[in-house]
Amino acid sequence: MRLDVNNHLAATGRSVSFLDHEGRPASAVILSRSYATTLDDLWDALTNGDRIPRWFLPISGELEPGGRFQFEGNAGGTITACERLSRLAATWEFGPHVSWVEARVSTDEDGRARLTLAHTAHLSEQWDEYGPGATGVGWEMGLLGLALHIDHPDEPGPDASTFHTTPDGRALIVGSSEAWGETAIESGTDPQTARAAARSTTAFYTGEPVEEG
């Protein structure tokens, strides 16, 4: 299945905010996207353990408030809130690093279901090197997988292990990285710093050398 990469890039809303979290400076990378489905269906896709692997990654654990979960080959954590048809929150634990993810669902004026996802993390050397794209690009590929799953529920999604090597995968990564770089500039980051971080993000996700600015 060939993708309309530009359409998918345009469908994602992006923003960055800075805040204090648990007494330390932090950033929140925020994505939003609407889907041609009902609020019930979107919520089920986000919370149903049988559907999550069809658009994201295999998951194990207890998918209930207070339960521990683990994505295969990726992060795990604890579900800290689950308010049906409204809000889902969890810690996001990868090795020694802990951050926080919150997903909210709502209905747009045109009746489409909207997902708004915020990933909050304490500022670190990773932020200095990659900026918001470090998490933004990864989640953007997740939101793409969700869109494909909702639009084509009986078809397999892109292979997460090889997607970055395909022309569509690389185009999405490059476009998303650049968009997050511009979002960082809008949030007050120095343009040269933001665009260098975007190039580093592209290199990280594609496995290619960092391009010179």
C-alpha positions as a printed NumPy array, in Angstrom:
array([[  0.   ,   0.   ,   0.   ],
       [  1.448,   3.331,  -1.088],
       [  0.87 ,   6.243,   1.249],
       [ -0.057,   9.834,   0.557],
       [  2.774,  11.045,   2.779],
       [  2.023,  14.744,   2.374],
       [ -1.598,  14.185,   3.355],
       [ -0.582,  12.289,   6.485],
       [  1.917,  14.974,   7.454],
       [ -0.699,  17.686,   6.992],
       [ -3.228,  15.756,   9.097],
       [ -1.111,  15.999,  12.26 ],
       [ -1.209,  19.017,  14.556],
       [  2.023,  19.661,  16.462],
       [  2.956,  21.863,  19.404],
       [  5.528,  22.081,  22.184],
       [  5.155,  23.543,  25.648],
       [  7.57 ,  23.955,  28.537],
       [  6.534,  23.391,  32.142],
       [  7.626,  22.177,  35.547],
       [  6.877,  18.534,  36.23 ],
       [  7.493,  17.123,  39.681],
       [  9.652,  20.143,  40.477],
       [ 11.916,  19.896,  37.419],
       [ 11.906,  21.652,  34.022],
       [ 10.142,  19.567,  31.408],
       [  8.785,  19.682,  27.888],
       [  5.494,  18.408,  26.508],
       [  5.394,  17.244,  22.889],
       [  1.76 ,  17.389,  21.757],
       [  0.196,  15.792,  18.681],
       [ -3.408,  15.802,  17.496],
       [ -5.2  ,  14.125,  14.63 ],
       [ -8.812,  13.462,  13.713],
       [-10.084,  10.155,  12.324],
       [-13.075,   9.211,  10.193],
       [-14.658,   7.077,  12.873],
       [-16.734,   7.286,  16.022],
       [-15.485,   8.199,  19.469],
       [-16.322,   4.663,  20.665],
       [-14.281,   3.079,  17.878],
       [-11.277,   5.347,  18.444],
       [-11.356,   4.642,  22.173],
       [-11.553,   0.899,  21.509],
       [ -8.579,   1.071,  19.138],
       [ -6.558,   2.828,  21.865],
       [ -7.492,   0.518,  24.736],
       [ -8.339,  -2.91 ,  23.298],
       [ -5.389,  -5.251,  23.741],
       [ -6.407,  -7.217,  20.633],
       [ -6.417,  -4.099,  18.431],
       [ -3.351,  -2.215,  19.706],
       [ -0.849,  -4.611,  18.011],
       [ -2.663,  -4.118,  14.702],
       [ -1.624,  -0.457,  14.525],
       [  1.23 ,  -0.032,  17.034],
       [  3.192,  -2.822,  18.752],
       [  2.461,  -6.121,  20.527],
       [  1.497,  -5.383,  24.122],
       [  1.299,  -7.477,  27.284],
       [  0.265,  -6.826,  30.862],
       [ -2.817,  -5.67 ,  32.715],
       [ -4.629,  -3.038,  30.666],
       [ -6.536,  -1.435,  33.522],
       [ -5.947,   1.431,  35.983],
       [ -2.914,   0.619,  38.113],
       [ -1.864,  -2.182,  35.768],
       [  1.585,  -2.63 ,  34.294],
       [  2.034,  -2.942,  30.527],
       [  4.931,  -3.629,  28.191],
       [  5.256,  -2.924,  24.484],
       [  7.408,  -5.525,  22.778],
       [ 10.876,  -4.099,  22.138],
       [  9.872,  -0.691,  23.416],
       [  8.634,   1.048,  26.545],
       [  6.481,  -0.186,  29.392],
       [  4.851,   1.547,  32.315],
       [  1.897,   1.862,  34.637],
       [ -1.59 ,   2.975,  33.622],
       [ -2.363,   5.9  ,  35.917],
       [ -5.783,   6.959,  34.571],
       [ -8.447,   5.49 ,  32.311],
       [-11.622,   7.543,  31.909],
       [-13.732,   5.882,  29.237],
       [-14.277,   7.92 ,  26.058],
       [-12.211,  10.732,  27.558],
       [ -8.684,  10.244,  28.898],
       [ -5.938,   7.648,  29.199],
       [ -2.659,   8.326,  31.037],
       [  0.406,   6.23 ,  31.822],
       [  4.046,   6.388,  32.744],
       [  6.398,   5.679,  29.835],
       [  9.451,   3.772,  31.057],
       [ 12.35 ,   2.869,  28.781],
       [ 15.438,   1.614,  30.588],
       [ 16.228,   4.09 ,  33.368],
       [ 14.19 ,   6.877,  31.75 ],
       [ 10.669,   7.697,  32.911],
       [  8.298,  10.087,  31.143],
       [  4.521,  10.518,  31.014],
       [  1.96 ,  10.049,  28.245],
       [ -1.618,  11.296,  28.212],
       [ -4.146,  10.636,  25.438],
       [ -7.45 ,  12.485,  25.241],
       [-10.26 ,  11.766,  22.811],
       [-13.047,  14.074,  21.715],
       [-15.431,  14.674,  18.824],
       [-14.792,  17.386,  16.239],
       [-17.526,  19.686,  14.99 ],
       [-17.839,  17.564,  11.846],
       [-18.383,  14.411,  13.897],
       [-14.898,  12.945,  13.409],
       [-13.123,  11.494,  16.427],
       [ -9.986,  13.352,  17.539],
       [ -6.987,  12.097,  19.457],
       [ -4.713,  14.529,  21.303],
       [ -1.572,  12.969,  22.733],
       [  0.923,  14.7  ,  25.036],
       [  4.282,  13.162,  25.945],
       [  5.962,  14.957,  28.854],
       [  9.603,  14.423,  29.798],
       [ 12.172,  16.197,  31.923],
       [ 14.623,  18.249,  29.883],
       [ 17.846,  16.36 ,  29.22 ],
       [ 20.81 ,  15.991,  26.873],
       [ 18.499,  14.046,  24.552],
       [ 16.303,  17.122,  24.192],
       [ 19.367,  19.258,  23.437],
       [ 20.449,  16.848,  20.692],
       [ 17.118,  15.896,  19.098],
       [ 14.513,  18.398,  20.265],
       [ 10.817,  17.474,  20.107],
       [ 11.322,  15.152,  17.156],
       [ 12.85 ,  12.491,  19.398],
       [  9.374,  11.567,  20.593],
       [  7.294,  13.466,  18.057],
       [  8.412,  11.479,  15.017],
       [  7.867,   8.147,  16.75 ],
       [  4.373,   9.07 ,  17.864],
       [  3.586,  10.49 ,  14.448],
       [  4.327,   7.103,  12.903],
       [  2.026,   5.609,  15.544],
       [ -0.769,   7.999,  14.598],
       [ -0.229,   7.034,  10.952],
       [ -0.569,   3.361,  11.878],
       [ -3.781,   4.162,  13.728],
       [ -5.182,   6.005,  10.69 ],
       [ -4.398,   3.082,   8.391],
       [ -5.942,   0.63 ,  10.866],
       [ -9.155,   2.654,  11.106],
       [ -9.415,   3.213,   7.353],
       [ -8.414,  -0.361,   6.395],
       [ -9.134,  -2.548,   9.448],
       [ -8.727,  -5.84 ,   7.564],
       [ -5.363,  -4.999,   5.989],
       [ -1.994,  -5.377,   7.743],
       [ -0.209,  -2.144,   8.568],
       [  3.389,  -1.259,   7.68 ],
       [  6.08 ,  -3.465,   9.195],
       [  7.438,  -1.371,  12.07 ],
       [ 10.873,  -3.002,  11.769],
       [ 11.363,  -2.042,   8.108],
       [  9.083,   0.951,   7.532],
       [ 11.966,   3.414,   7.911],
       [ 13.776,   1.766,   4.974],
       [ 10.907,   2.237,   2.495],
       [ 10.531,   5.358,   0.332],
       [  7.28 ,   6.271,   2.079],
       [  8.758,   5.62 ,   5.505],
       [ 11.806,   7.759,   4.862],
       [  9.682,  10.567,   3.368],
       [  7.438,  10.546,   6.423],
       [ 10.403,  10.618,   8.818],
       [ 12.116,  13.469,   6.965],
       [  8.909,  15.491,   6.712],
       [  7.982,  14.892,  10.333],
       [ 11.487,  15.748,  11.581],
       [ 11.484,  18.998,   9.641],
       [  7.981,  19.857,  10.887],
       [  9.025,  19.28 ,  14.494],
       [ 12.051,  21.487,  13.908],
       [  9.789,  24.31 ,  12.758],
       [  7.477,  23.669,  15.724],
       [ 10.474,  24.009,  18.041],
       [ 11.292,  27.37 ,  16.451],
       [  7.713,  28.509,  17.025],
       [  8.102,  27.551,  20.696],
       [ 11.159,  29.798,  21.037],
       [ 14.108,  27.558,  20.147],
       [ 16.956,  29.129,  18.191],
       [ 16.361,  28.275,  14.489],
       [ 19.87 ,  26.945,  13.865],
       [ 19.667,  24.735,  16.962],
       [ 16.182,  23.49 ,  16.085],
       [ 17.074,  22.571,  12.506],
       [ 20.278,  20.823,  13.582],
       [ 18.212,  18.786,  16.042],
       [ 15.766,  17.931,  13.244],
       [ 18.62 ,  16.604,  11.096],
       [ 19.842,  14.503,  14.03 ],
       [ 16.325,  13.129,  14.482],
       [ 16.124,  12.155,  10.813],
       [ 19.467,  10.377,  11.079],
       [ 18.364,   8.555,  14.244],
       [ 15.168,   7.191,  12.702],
       [ 16.559,   6.389,   9.235],
       [ 19.948,   5.079,  10.361],
       [ 21.66 ,   7.413,   7.908],
       [ 24.508,   9.857,   8.701],
       [ 23.577,  13.305,   9.942],
       [ 23.348,  15.741,   7.035],
       [ 25.365,  18.918,   7.285],
       [ 23.347,  22.125,   7.688]])
